[in-house]
Each structure stands twice: as C-alpha cells, then as structure tokens.
Amino acid sequence: MKKVFYNLSQIIELSDNDSEFIKLMVATFITEMSSDLDALTVAVLKEDRANVHGYAQKMKPSLELFGLKGHHMALKLESSGESQEKKDIQEDFMYLHQELEETLIQLKRDF
C-alpha cells in the first residue's frame, strides 16, 4: 500500500464534513498547487530569490491545510528567498516537489 501524503482532517472539520465543499477544496488545491509548483520550479532554477520567497509564501497555508510535511520545506524556502545569504535550497525544494507531485496524483485518483 502506498503512503498517503495528504490529510483532510482540517478541511473536514472546517466544512463540517460537507462533501461538496471538500471536493471543491481538493479541486482548487490541485489547480492552484500545480500552477504554483511550476512557477516555484522556474524560480528555483533561475535562482530568483524574490519569486522563490513569494511562491513558497503563497503555497505554505494550503500545504499546511492539507497536512503536508512539505509545509516546513516551504517555510525554509520562503526564508531562504528573503535572505541575502547564499543557501543551497535544492534539497528542500526537491522534498517539497516530490511530496507535492505524489499528493496531486493521489488527490486526482481519490477525487
């Protein structure tokens, strides 16, 4: 059995277990995260600190809402994007990217 990366407990609680609301939140997450992950990837590749910071900051609340551990990696990327100090962000980015790719596949399959 494959590991499930996401956890919908916060959304279930927030929606009072409204299945239509949950489906809408999942659909929105899939659409937004796919787009944001692509943009973050470009920013990381171009070493564009401002956009790394901006996209990580934008993604962080949704990652947390869906119970993803990548939320912590987004927090690191966000602070690295603000810092003038040269840091290797590849490891944090790769963890976040892989977890998010797997999560998107799982959510598309499950919903």
Biopython code that builds the backbone (N, CA, C, O; Angstrom):
import numpy as np
from Bio.PDB.StructureBuilder import StructureBuilder

atoms = [
    (1, "MET", "N", (0.841, -1.184, 0.000)),
    (1, "MET", "CA", (0.000, 0.000, 0.000)),
    (1, "MET", "C", (0.885, 1.245, 0.000)),
    (1, "MET", "O", (1.854, 1.333, 0.753)),
    (2, "LYS", "N", (0.539, 2.196, -0.847)),
    (2, "LYS", "CA", (1.308, 3.432, -0.938)),
    (2, "LYS", "C", (0.984, 4.370, 0.217)),
    (2, "LYS", "O", (-0.130, 4.390, 0.741)),
    (3, "LYS", "N", (1.977, 5.131, 0.589)),
    (3, "LYS", "CA", (1.804, 6.120, 1.643)),
    (3, "LYS", "C", (0.905, 7.251, 1.148)),
    (3, "LYS", "O", (1.077, 7.752, 0.037)),
    (4, "VAL", "N", (-0.037, 7.637, 1.970)),
    (4, "VAL", "CA", (-0.893, 8.784, 1.654)),
    (4, "VAL", "C", (-0.224, 10.009, 2.249)),
    (4, "VAL", "O", (0.081, 10.048, 3.441)),
    (5, "PHE", "N", (0.000, 11.008, 1.407)),
    (5, "PHE", "CA", (0.722, 12.198, 1.839)),
    (5, "PHE", "C", (-0.195, 13.239, 2.466)),
    (5, "PHE", "O", (0.230, 13.988, 3.347)),
    (6, "TYR", "N", (-1.435, 13.295, 2.027)),
    (6, "TYR", "CA", (-2.320, 14.360, 2.493)),
    (6, "TYR", "C", (-3.188, 13.902, 3.659)),
    (6, "TYR", "O", (-3.365, 12.707, 3.896)),
    (7, "ASN", "N", (-3.724, 14.881, 4.378)),
    (7, "ASN", "CA", (-4.622, 14.627, 5.495)),
    (7, "ASN", "C", (-5.711, 15.690, 5.424)),
    (7, "ASN", "O", (-5.435, 16.884, 5.536)),
    (8, "LEU", "N", (-6.938, 15.250, 5.240)),
    (8, "LEU", "CA", (-8.062, 16.180, 5.063)),
    (8, "LEU", "C", (-8.783, 16.533, 6.362)),
    (8, "LEU", "O", (-9.837, 17.168, 6.322)),
    (9, "SER", "N", (-8.241, 16.137, 7.504)),
    (9, "SER", "CA", (-8.968, 16.340, 8.764)),
    (9, "SER", "C", (-9.308, 17.806, 9.026)),
    (9, "SER", "O", (-10.399, 18.103, 9.514)),
    (10, "GLN", "N", (-8.398, 18.725, 8.712)),
    (10, "GLN", "CA", (-8.698, 20.147, 8.934)),
    (10, "GLN", "C", (-9.820, 20.629, 8.014)),
    (10, "GLN", "O", (-10.674, 21.416, 8.423)),
    (11, "ILE", "N", (-9.810, 20.159, 6.792)),
    (11, "ILE", "CA", (-10.850, 20.561, 5.834)),
    (11, "ILE", "C", (-12.194, 19.955, 6.226)),
    (11, "ILE", "O", (-13.229, 20.612, 6.119)),
    (12, "ILE", "N", (-12.178, 18.715, 6.676)),
    (12, "ILE", "CA", (-13.417, 18.062, 7.120)),
    (12, "ILE", "C", (-13.998, 18.823, 8.302)),
    (12, "ILE", "O", (-15.203, 19.068, 8.364)),
    (13, "GLU", "N", (-13.135, 19.194, 9.237)),
    (13, "GLU", "CA", (-13.596, 19.951, 10.401)),
    (13, "GLU", "C", (-14.107, 21.332, 9.987)),
    (13, "GLU", "O", (-15.169, 21.768, 10.432)),
    (14, "LEU", "N", (-13.358, 22.000, 9.149)),
    (14, "LEU", "CA", (-13.726, 23.331, 8.675)),
    (14, "LEU", "C", (-15.079, 23.326, 7.956)),
    (14, "LEU", "O", (-15.872, 24.257, 8.096)),
    (15, "SER", "N", (-15.326, 22.269, 7.190)),
    (15, "SER", "CA", (-16.540, 22.194, 6.370)),
    (15, "SER", "C", (-17.695, 21.493, 7.063)),
    (15, "SER", "O", (-18.779, 21.368, 6.491)),
    (16, "ASP", "N", (-17.477, 21.035, 8.284)),
    (16, "ASP", "CA", (-18.471, 20.235, 8.992)),
    (16, "ASP", "C", (-18.838, 19.002, 8.162)),
    (16, "ASP", "O", (-19.998, 18.597, 8.087)),
    (17, "ASN", "N", (-17.809, 18.424, 7.543)),
    (17, "ASN", "CA", (-17.890, 17.208, 6.729)),
    (17, "ASN", "C", (-18.820, 17.359, 5.520)),
    (17, "ASN", "O", (-19.493, 16.406, 5.126)),
    (18, "ASP", "N", (-18.853, 18.544, 4.944)),
    (18, "ASP", "CA", (-19.644, 18.805, 3.730)),
    (18, "ASP", "C", (-18.866, 18.286, 2.517)),
    (18, "ASP", "O", (-17.856, 18.871, 2.126)),
    (19, "SER", "N", (-19.337, 17.190, 1.929)),
    (19, "SER", "CA", (-18.592, 16.524, 0.858)),
    (19, "SER", "C", (-18.415, 17.414, -0.374)),
    (19, "SER", "O", (-17.386, 17.333, -1.045)),
    (20, "GLU", "N", (-19.377, 18.238, -0.675)),
    (20, "GLU", "CA", (-19.253, 19.140, -1.833)),
    (20, "GLU", "C", (-18.170, 20.192, -1.594)),
    (20, "GLU", "O", (-17.394, 20.508, -2.496)),
    (21, "PHE", "N", (-18.123, 20.723, -0.391)),
    (21, "PHE", "CA", (-17.093, 21.696, -0.038)),
    (21, "PHE", "C", (-15.711, 21.048, -0.087)),
    (21, "PHE", "O", (-14.755, 21.645, -0.584)),
    (22, "ILE", "N", (-15.611, 19.830, 0.426)),
    (22, "ILE", "CA", (-14.339, 19.113, 0.424)),
    (22, "ILE", "C", (-13.874, 18.889, -1.016)),
    (22, "ILE", "O", (-12.700, 19.097, -1.321)),
    (23, "LYS", "N", (-14.766, 18.474, -1.890)),
    (23, "LYS", "CA", (-14.420, 18.266, -3.303)),
    (23, "LYS", "C", (-13.966, 19.571, -3.953)),
    (23, "LYS", "O", (-13.019, 19.576, -4.739)),
    (24, "LEU", "N", (-14.632, 20.666, -3.631)),
    (24, "LEU", "CA", (-14.255, 21.975, -4.164)),
    (24, "LEU", "C", (-12.862, 22.383, -3.672)),
    (24, "LEU", "O", (-12.051, 22.891, -4.446)),
    (25, "MET", "N", (-12.592, 22.161, -2.400)),
    (25, "MET", "CA", (-11.276, 22.492, -1.845)),
    (25, "MET", "C", (-10.183, 21.652, -2.508)),
    (25, "MET", "O", (-9.108, 22.162, -2.822)),
    (26, "VAL", "N", (-10.458, 20.378, -2.717)),
    (26, "VAL", "CA", (-9.480, 19.497, -3.354)),
    (26, "VAL", "C", (-9.234, 19.943, -4.794)),
    (26, "VAL", "O", (-8.086, 20.017, -5.233)),
    (27, "ALA", "N", (-10.298, 20.239, -5.525)),
    (27, "ALA", "CA", (-10.160, 20.681, -6.919)),
    (27, "ALA", "C", (-9.362, 21.979, -6.999)),
    (27, "ALA", "O", (-8.508, 22.132, -7.871)),
    (28, "THR", "N", (-9.636, 22.904, -6.100)),
    (28, "THR", "CA", (-8.909, 24.173, -6.064)),
    (28, "THR", "C", (-7.443, 23.941, -5.724)),
    (28, "THR", "O", (-6.558, 24.549, -6.327)),
    (29, "PHE", "N", (-7.187, 23.068, -4.767)),
    (29, "PHE", "CA", (-5.813, 22.745, -4.378)),
    (29, "PHE", "C", (-5.047, 22.169, -5.567)),
    (29, "PHE", "O", (-3.913, 22.570, -5.829)),
    (30, "ILE", "N", (-5.658, 21.241, -6.280)),
    (30, "ILE", "CA", (-4.996, 20.612, -7.426)),
    (30, "ILE", "C", (-4.640, 21.663, -8.474)),
    (30, "ILE", "O", (-3.517, 21.685, -8.977)),
    (31, "THR", "N", (-5.578, 22.516, -8.797)),
    (31, "THR", "CA", (-5.355, 23.537, -9.817)),
    (31, "THR", "C", (-4.283, 24.535, -9.386)),
    (31, "THR", "O", (-3.329, 24.793, -10.120)),
    (32, "GLU", "N", (-4.451, 25.086, -8.199)),
    (32, "GLU", "CA", (-3.523, 26.115, -7.710)),
    (32, "GLU", "C", (-2.126, 25.568, -7.463)),
    (32, "GLU", "O", (-1.139, 26.193, -7.852)),
    (33, "MET", "N", (-2.033, 24.414, -6.824)),
    (33, "MET", "CA", (-0.724, 23.861, -6.498)),
    (33, "MET", "C", (0.039, 23.436, -7.745)),
    (33, "MET", "O", (1.261, 23.571, -7.794)),
    (34, "SER", "N", (-0.655, 22.932, -8.742)),
    (34, "SER", "CA", (0.017, 22.559, -9.991)),
    (34, "SER", "C", (0.673, 23.785, -10.608)),
    (34, "SER", "O", (1.834, 23.741, -11.015)),
    (35, "SER", "N", (-0.068, 24.864, -10.673)),
    (35, "SER", "CA", (0.429, 26.104, -11.249)),
    (35, "SER", "C", (1.552, 26.708, -10.400)),
    (35, "SER", "O", (2.584, 27.122, -10.928)),
    (36, "ASP", "N", (1.340, 26.754, -9.091)),
    (36, "ASP", "CA", (2.339, 27.340, -8.196)),
    (36, "ASP", "C", (3.625, 26.511, -8.163)),
    (36, "ASP", "O", (4.720, 27.067, -8.074)),
    (37, "LEU", "N", (3.495, 25.202, -8.234)),
    (37, "LEU", "CA", (4.683, 24.353, -8.234)),
    (37, "LEU", "C", (5.510, 24.584, -9.496)),
    (37, "LEU", "O", (6.739, 24.624, -9.440)),
    (38, "ASP", "N", (4.832, 24.734, -10.631)),
    (38, "ASP", "CA", (5.551, 25.039, -11.875)),
    (38, "ASP", "C", (6.300, 26.363, -11.751)),
    (38, "ASP", "O", (7.467, 26.459, -12.131)),
    (39, "ALA", "N", (5.629, 27.380, -11.219)),
    (39, "ALA", "CA", (6.252, 28.698, -11.070)),
    (39, "ALA", "C", (7.405, 28.656, -10.066)),
    (39, "ALA", "O", (8.438, 29.290, -10.282)),
    (40, "LEU", "N", (7.234, 27.921, -8.980)),
    (40, "LEU", "CA", (8.304, 27.790, -7.988)),
    (40, "LEU", "C", (9.507, 27.072, -8.602)),
    (40, "LEU", "O", (10.653, 27.436, -8.337)),
    (41, "THR", "N", (9.248, 26.068, -9.407)),
    (41, "THR", "CA", (10.327, 25.332, -10.069)),
    (41, "THR", "C", (11.153, 26.276, -10.946)),
    (41, "THR", "O", (12.383, 26.248, -10.907)),
    (42, "VAL", "N", (10.489, 27.091, -11.716)),
    (42, "VAL", "CA", (11.186, 28.062, -12.575)),
    (42, "VAL", "C", (12.003, 29.028, -11.717)),
    (42, "VAL", "O", (13.155, 29.324, -12.036)),
    (43, "ALA", "N", (11.410, 29.513, -10.641)),
    (43, "ALA", "CA", (12.117, 30.454, -9.760)),
    (43, "ALA", "C", (13.361, 29.816, -9.145)),
    (43, "ALA", "O", (14.410, 30.454, -9.057)),
    (44, "VAL", "N", (13.243, 28.570, -8.723)),
    (44, "VAL", "CA", (14.400, 27.874, -8.137)),
    (44, "VAL", "C", (15.489, 27.691, -9.192)),
    (44, "VAL", "O", (16.665, 27.937, -8.922)),
    (45, "LEU", "N", (15.102, 27.264, -10.384)),
    (45, "LEU", "CA", (16.076, 27.041, -11.456)),
    (45, "LEU", "C", (16.792, 28.329, -11.857)),
    (45, "LEU", "O", (17.983, 28.313, -12.170)),
    (46, "LYS", "N", (16.066, 29.437, -11.844)),
    (46, "LYS", "CA", (16.654, 30.728, -12.218)),
    (46, "LYS", "C", (17.323, 31.426, -11.033)),
    (46, "LYS", "O", (17.893, 32.508, -11.179)),
    (47, "GLU", "N", (17.248, 30.796, -9.861)),
    (47, "GLU", "CA", (17.768, 31.392, -8.634)),
    (47, "GLU", "C", (17.179, 32.783, -8.391)),
    (47, "GLU", "O", (17.870, 33.716, -7.982)),
    (48, "ASP", "N", (15.886, 32.882, -8.657)),
    (48, "ASP", "CA", (15.119, 34.115, -8.487)),
    (48, "ASP", "C", (14.568, 34.145, -7.060)),
    (48, "ASP", "O", (13.466, 33.665, -6.794)),
    (49, "ARG", "N", (15.356, 34.718, -6.149)),
    (49, "ARG", "CA", (15.014, 34.706, -4.725)),
    (49, "ARG", "C", (13.648, 35.322, -4.414)),
    (49, "ARG", "O", (12.903, 34.801, -3.585)),
    (50, "ALA", "N", (13.330, 36.412, -5.071)),
    (50, "ALA", "CA", (12.055, 37.087, -4.789)),
    (50, "ALA", "C", (10.875, 36.175, -5.111)),
    (50, "ALA", "O", (9.920, 36.101, -4.338)),
    (51, "ASN", "N", (10.933, 35.489, -6.234)),
    (51, "ASN", "CA", (9.829, 34.604, -6.597)),
    (51, "ASN", "C", (9.841, 33.296, -5.806)),
    (51, "ASN", "O", (8.782, 32.725, -5.545)),
    (52, "VAL", "N", (11.016, 32.818, -5.427)),
    (52, "VAL", "CA", (11.067, 31.651, -4.534)),
    (52, "VAL", "C", (10.343, 32.008, -3.246)),
    (52, "VAL", "O", (9.497, 31.255, -2.764)),
    (53, "HIS", "N", (10.685, 33.162, -2.696)),
    (53, "HIS", "CA", (10.036, 33.636, -1.467)),
    (53, "HIS", "C", (8.530, 33.767, -1.663)),
    (53, "HIS", "O", (7.748, 33.272, -0.851)),
    (54, "GLY", "N", (8.126, 34.433, -2.738)),
    (54, "GLY", "CA", (6.712, 34.705, -2.972)),
    (54, "GLY", "C", (5.874, 33.452, -3.170)),
    (54, "GLY", "O", (4.802, 33.321, -2.579)),
    (55, "TYR", "N", (6.353, 32.537, -3.992)),
    (55, "TYR", "CA", (5.577, 31.319, -4.231)),
    (55, "TYR", "C", (5.568, 30.401, -3.022)),
    (55, "TYR", "O", (4.546, 29.778, -2.732)),
    (56, "ALA", "N", (6.674, 30.303, -2.317)),
    (56, "ALA", "CA", (6.702, 29.482, -1.101)),
    (56, "ALA", "C", (5.731, 30.045, -0.067)),
    (56, "ALA", "O", (5.016, 29.300, 0.603)),
    (57, "GLN", "N", (5.717, 31.368, 0.051)),
    (57, "GLN", "CA", (4.810, 32.020, 0.998)),
    (57, "GLN", "C", (3.348, 31.778, 0.600)),
    (57, "GLN", "O", (2.500, 31.540, 1.459)),
    (58, "LYS", "N", (3.065, 31.839, -0.680)),
    (58, "LYS", "CA", (1.701, 31.621, -1.166)),
    (58, "LYS", "C", (1.244, 30.172, -0.951)),
    (58, "LYS", "O", (0.086, 29.928, -0.612)),
    (59, "MET", "N", (2.142, 29.231, -1.145)),
    (59, "MET", "CA", (1.802, 27.813, -1.061)),
    (59, "MET", "C", (1.677, 27.305, 0.378)),
    (59, "MET", "O", (0.921, 26.371, 0.644)),
    (60, "LYS", "N", (2.399, 27.905, 1.280)),
    (60, "LYS", "CA", (2.516, 27.427, 2.661)),
    (60, "LYS", "C", (1.174, 27.171, 3.361)),
    (60, "LYS", "O", (1.016, 26.100, 3.946)),
    (61, "PRO", "N", (0.204, 28.086, 3.335)),
    (61, "PRO", "CA", (-1.052, 27.821, 4.056)),
    (61, "PRO", "C", (-1.824, 26.620, 3.496)),
    (61, "PRO", "O", (-2.418, 25.854, 4.255)),
    (62, "SER", "N", (-1.814, 26.460, 2.192)),
    (62, "SER", "CA", (-2.527, 25.326, 1.596)),
    (62, "SER", "C", (-1.845, 24.007, 1.924)),
    (62, "SER", "O", (-2.510, 23.001, 2.175)),
    (63, "LEU", "N", (-0.526, 24.014, 1.920)),
    (63, "LEU", "CA", (0.222, 22.807, 2.280)),
    (63, "LEU", "C", (-0.109, 22.396, 3.712)),
    (63, "LEU", "O", (-0.304, 21.217, 4.008)),
    (64, "GLU", "N", (-0.167, 23.379, 4.580)),
    (64, "GLU", "CA", (-0.491, 23.104, 5.981)),
    (64, "GLU", "C", (-1.932, 22.618, 6.120)),
    (64, "GLU", "O", (-2.201, 21.679, 6.869)),
    (65, "LEU", "N", (-2.854, 23.252, 5.405)),
    (65, "LEU", "CA", (-4.261, 22.869, 5.466)),
    (65, "LEU", "C", (-4.470, 21.423, 5.037)),
    (65, "LEU", "O", (-5.328, 20.726, 5.581)),
    (66, "PHE", "N", (-3.683, 20.972, 4.059)),
    (66, "PHE", "CA", (-3.801, 19.604, 3.565)),
    (66, "PHE", "C", (-2.877, 18.632, 4.314)),
    (66, "PHE", "O", (-2.728, 17.478, 3.914)),
    (67, "GLY", "N", (-2.269, 19.101, 5.385)),
    (67, "GLY", "CA", (-1.481, 18.246, 6.252)),
    (67, "GLY", "C", (-0.185, 17.743, 5.655)),
    (67, "GLY", "O", (0.285, 16.665, 6.017)),
    (68, "LEU", "N", (0.395, 18.501, 4.753)),
    (68, "LEU", "CA", (1.625, 18.061, 4.089)),
    (68, "LEU", "C", (2.865, 18.477, 4.877)),
    (68, "LEU", "O", (2.954, 19.601, 5.369)),
    (69, "LYS", "N", (3.803, 17.569, 4.985)),
    (69, "LYS", "CA", (5.057, 17.864, 5.673)),
    (69, "LYS", "C", (5.872, 18.892, 4.900)),
    (69, "LYS", "O", (6.714, 19.584, 5.474)),
    (70, "GLY", "N", (5.624, 18.991, 3.607)),
    (70, "GLY", "CA", (6.309, 19.968, 2.771)),
    (70, "GLY", "C", (6.075, 21.403, 3.213)),
    (70, "GLY", "O", (6.772, 22.317, 2.774)),
    (71, "HIS", "N", (5.100, 21.597, 4.077)),
    (71, "HIS", "CA", (4.843, 22.921, 4.646)),
    (71, "HIS", "C", (6.120, 23.464, 5.292)),
    (71, "HIS", "O", (6.419, 24.653, 5.180)),
    (72, "HIS", "N", (6.865, 22.599, 5.962)),
    (72, "HIS", "CA", (8.110, 23.018, 6.620)),
    (72, "HIS", "C", (9.179, 23.380, 5.581)),
    (72, "HIS", "O", (9.976, 24.294, 5.790)),
    (73, "MET", "N", (9.182, 22.654, 4.468)),
    (73, "MET", "CA", (10.140, 22.961, 3.403)),
    (73, "MET", "C", (9.787, 24.297, 2.745)),
    (73, "MET", "O", (10.675, 25.073, 2.392)),
    (74, "ALA", "N", (8.498, 24.560, 2.584)),
    (74, "ALA", "CA", (8.062, 25.844, 2.024)),
    (74, "ALA", "C", (8.480, 26.983, 2.944)),
    (74, "ALA", "O", (8.875, 28.051, 2.475)),
    (75, "LEU", "N", (8.396, 26.760, 4.237)),
    (75, "LEU", "CA", (8.826, 27.769, 5.208)),
    (75, "LEU", "C", (10.326, 28.053, 5.057)),
    (75, "LEU", "O", (10.750, 29.208, 5.104)),
    (76, "LYS", "N", (11.124, 26.996, 4.877)),
    (76, "LYS", "CA", (12.564, 27.171, 4.672)),
    (76, "LYS", "C", (12.838, 27.907, 3.359)),
    (76, "LYS", "O", (13.688, 28.796, 3.303)),
    (77, "LEU", "N", (12.112, 27.529, 2.307)),
    (77, "LEU", "CA", (12.301, 28.192, 1.013)),
    (77, "LEU", "C", (11.919, 29.658, 1.099)),
    (77, "LEU", "O", (12.584, 30.524, 0.531)),
    (78, "GLU", "N", (10.837, 29.923, 1.818)),
    (78, "GLU", "CA", (10.387, 31.313, 1.993)),
    (78, "GLU", "C", (11.480, 32.140, 2.672)),
    (78, "GLU", "O", (11.799, 33.237, 2.213)),
    (79, "SER", "N", (12.049, 31.629, 3.748)),
    (79, "SER", "CA", (13.078, 32.400, 4.448)),
    (79, "SER", "C", (14.369, 32.474, 3.637)),
    (79, "SER", "O", (15.076, 33.480, 3.700)),
    (80, "SER", "N", (14.685, 31.433, 2.880)),
    (80, "SER", "CA", (15.876, 31.469, 2.022)),
    (80, "SER", "C", (15.722, 32.518, 0.932)),
    (80, "SER", "O", (16.692, 33.170, 0.544)),
    (81, "GLY", "N", (14.506, 32.677, 0.444)),
    (81, "GLY", "CA", (14.244, 33.670, -0.586)),
    (81, "GLY", "C", (14.421, 35.094, -0.093)),
    (81, "GLY", "O", (14.724, 35.994, -0.876)),
    (82, "GLU", "N", (14.235, 35.300, 1.198)),
    (82, "GLU", "CA", (14.405, 36.631, 1.799)),
    (82, "GLU", "C", (15.852, 36.928, 2.152)),
    (82, "GLU", "O", (16.262, 38.088, 2.185)),
    (83, "SER", "N", (16.613, 35.900, 2.411)),
    (83, "SER", "CA", (17.971, 36.049, 2.915)),
    (83, "SER", "C", (18.946, 36.467, 1.815)),
    (83, "SER", "O", (18.795, 36.086, 0.654)),
    (84, "GLN", "N", (19.926, 37.240, 2.195)),
    (84, "GLN", "CA", (20.997, 37.591, 1.271)),
    (84, "GLN", "C", (22.088, 36.524, 1.280)),
    (84, "GLN", "O", (22.964, 36.496, 0.415)),
    (85, "GLU", "N", (22.011, 35.661, 2.268)),
    (85, "GLU", "CA", (22.994, 34.590, 2.417)),
    (85, "GLU", "C", (22.739, 33.514, 1.361)),
    (85, "GLU", "O", (21.601, 33.087, 1.169)),
    (86, "LYS", "N", (23.775, 33.088, 0.693)),
    (86, "LYS", "CA", (23.648, 32.029, -0.306)),
    (86, "LYS", "C", (23.423, 30.706, 0.408)),
    (86, "LYS", "O", (24.265, 30.267, 1.191)),
    (87, "LYS", "N", (22.302, 30.078, 0.141)),
    (87, "LYS", "CA", (21.993, 28.778, 0.733)),
    (87, "LYS", "C", (21.625, 27.832, -0.391)),
    (87, "LYS", "O", (21.053, 28.241, -1.402)),
    (88, "ASP", "N", (21.953, 26.575, -0.209)),
    (88, "ASP", "CA", (21.541, 25.572, -1.168)),
    (88, "ASP", "C", (20.118, 25.147, -0.806)),
    (88, "ASP", "O", (19.894, 24.528, 0.234)),
    (89, "ILE", "N", (19.183, 25.478, -1.650)),
    (89, "ILE", "CA", (17.781, 25.178, -1.379)),
    (89, "ILE", "C", (17.295, 23.962, -2.159)),
    (89, "ILE", "O", (16.121, 23.599, -2.087)),
    (90, "GLN", "N", (18.194, 23.340, -2.897)),
    (90, "GLN", "CA", (17.798, 22.226, -3.754)),
    (90, "GLN", "C", (17.162, 21.076, -2.977)),
    (90, "GLN", "O", (16.148, 20.526, -3.407)),
    (91, "GLU", "N", (17.742, 20.710, -1.847)),
    (91, "GLU", "CA", (17.221, 19.576, -1.074)),
    (91, "GLU", "C", (15.806, 19.869, -0.565)),
    (91, "GLU", "O", (14.919, 19.022, -0.671)),
    (92, "ASP", "N", (15.599, 21.060, -0.017)),
    (92, "ASP", "CA", (14.265, 21.436, 0.473)),
    (92, "ASP", "C", (13.272, 21.474, -0.687)),
    (92, "ASP", "O", (12.146, 20.990, -0.572)),
    (93, "PHE", "N", (13.702, 22.052, -1.798)),
    (93, "PHE", "CA", (12.826, 22.134, -2.960)),
    (93, "PHE", "C", (12.479, 20.743, -3.486)),
    (93, "PHE", "O", (11.321, 20.473, -3.803)),
    (94, "MET", "N", (13.463, 19.867, -3.580)),
    (94, "MET", "CA", (13.210, 18.524, -4.117)),
    (94, "MET", "C", (12.250, 17.746, -3.228)),
    (94, "MET", "O", (11.395, 17.020, -3.735)),
    (95, "TYR", "N", (12.376, 17.885, -1.911)),
    (95, "TYR", "CA", (11.443, 17.218, -0.997)),
    (95, "TYR", "C", (10.027, 17.734, -1.238)),
    (95, "TYR", "O", (9.087, 16.954, -1.398)),
    (96, "LEU", "N", (9.891, 19.049, -1.262)),
    (96, "LEU", "CA", (8.578, 19.656, -1.477)),
    (96, "LEU", "C", (8.011, 19.248, -2.831)),
    (96, "LEU", "O", (6.837, 18.892, -2.930)),
    (97, "HIS", "N", (8.825, 19.296, -3.860)),
    (97, "HIS", "CA", (8.381, 18.958, -5.213)),
    (97, "HIS", "C", (7.887, 17.514, -5.278)),
    (97, "HIS", "O", (6.813, 17.245, -5.817)),
    (98, "GLN", "N", (8.665, 16.595, -4.735)),
    (98, "GLN", "CA", (8.292, 15.184, -4.791)),
    (98, "GLN", "C", (7.016, 14.920, -3.995)),
    (98, "GLN", "O", (6.118, 14.227, -4.474)),
    (99, "GLU", "N", (6.933, 15.464, -2.795)),
    (99, "GLU", "CA", (5.738, 15.253, -1.978)),
    (99, "GLU", "C", (4.506, 15.831, -2.664)),
    (99, "GLU", "O", (3.445, 15.207, -2.674)),
    (100, "LEU", "N", (4.647, 17.000, -3.225)),
    (100, "LEU", "CA", (3.509, 17.648, -3.870)),
    (100, "LEU", "C", (3.092, 16.909, -5.137)),
    (100, "LEU", "O", (1.898, 16.765, -5.396)),
    (101, "GLU", "N", (4.045, 16.443, -5.922)),
    (101, "GLU", "CA", (3.715, 15.653, -7.120)),
    (101, "GLU", "C", (2.937, 14.399, -6.733)),
    (101, "GLU", "O", (1.919, 14.085, -7.350)),
    (102, "GLU", "N", (3.407, 13.683, -5.720)),
    (102, "GLU", "CA", (2.724, 12.471, -5.256)),
    (102, "GLU", "C", (1.327, 12.798, -4.721)),
    (102, "GLU", "O", (0.366, 12.076, -4.983)),
    (103, "THR", "N", (1.234, 13.886, -3.974)),
    (103, "THR", "CA", (-0.051, 14.296, -3.404)),
    (103, "THR", "C", (-1.049, 14.632, -4.510)),
    (103, "THR", "O", (-2.209, 14.227, -4.443)),
    (104, "LEU", "N", (-0.607, 15.366, -5.520)),
    (104, "LEU", "CA", (-1.502, 15.725, -6.623)),
    (104, "LEU", "C", (-1.995, 14.472, -7.348)),
    (104, "LEU", "O", (-3.170, 14.385, -7.706)),
    (105, "ILE", "N", (-1.117, 13.519, -7.562)),
    (105, "ILE", "CA", (-1.521, 12.253, -8.199)),
    (105, "ILE", "C", (-2.551, 11.541, -7.328)),
    (105, "ILE", "O", (-3.570, 11.066, -7.829)),
    (106, "GLN", "N", (-2.289, 11.468, -6.035)),
    (106, "GLN", "CA", (-3.215, 10.789, -5.123)),
    (106, "GLN", "C", (-4.572, 11.489, -5.072)),
    (106, "GLN", "O", (-5.611, 10.830, -5.109)),
    (107, "LEU", "N", (-4.566, 12.810, -4.987)),
    (107, "LEU", "CA", (-5.833, 13.543, -4.921)),
    (107, "LEU", "C", (-6.633, 13.376, -6.207)),
    (107, "LEU", "O", (-7.852, 13.208, -6.160)),
    (108, "LYS", "N", (-5.963, 13.420, -7.348)),
    (108, "LYS", "CA", (-6.667, 13.214, -8.627)),
    (108, "LYS", "C", (-7.268, 11.818, -8.673)),
    (108, "LYS", "O", (-8.382, 11.632, -9.164)),
    (109, "ARG", "N", (-6.541, 10.848, -8.167)),
    (109, "ARG", "CA", (-7.035, 9.473, -8.141)),
    (109, "ARG", "C", (-8.215, 9.321, -7.164)),
    (109, "ARG", "O", (-9.204, 8.656, -7.474)),
    (110, "ASP", "N", (-8.097, 9.938, -5.996)),
    (110, "ASP", "CA", (-9.094, 9.760, -4.948)),
    (110, "ASP", "C", (-10.342, 10.609, -5.136)),
    (110, "ASP", "O", (-11.401, 10.286, -4.598)),
    (111, "PHE", "N", (-10.225, 11.689, -5.894)),
    (111, "PHE", "CA", (-11.374, 12.561, -6.092)),
    (111, "PHE", "C", (-11.646, 12.716, -7.556)),
    (111, "PHE", "O", (-12.582, 13.418, -7.939)),
]
sb = StructureBuilder()
sb.init_structure("model")
sb.init_model(0)
sb.init_chain("A")
sb.init_seg("    ")
for serial, (resi, resn, name, xyz) in enumerate(atoms, 1):
    if name == "N":
        sb.init_residue(resn, " ", resi, " ")
    sb.init_atom(name, np.array(xyz, "f"), 0.0, 1.0, " ", f" {name:<3s}", serial, name[0])
structure = sb.get_structure()
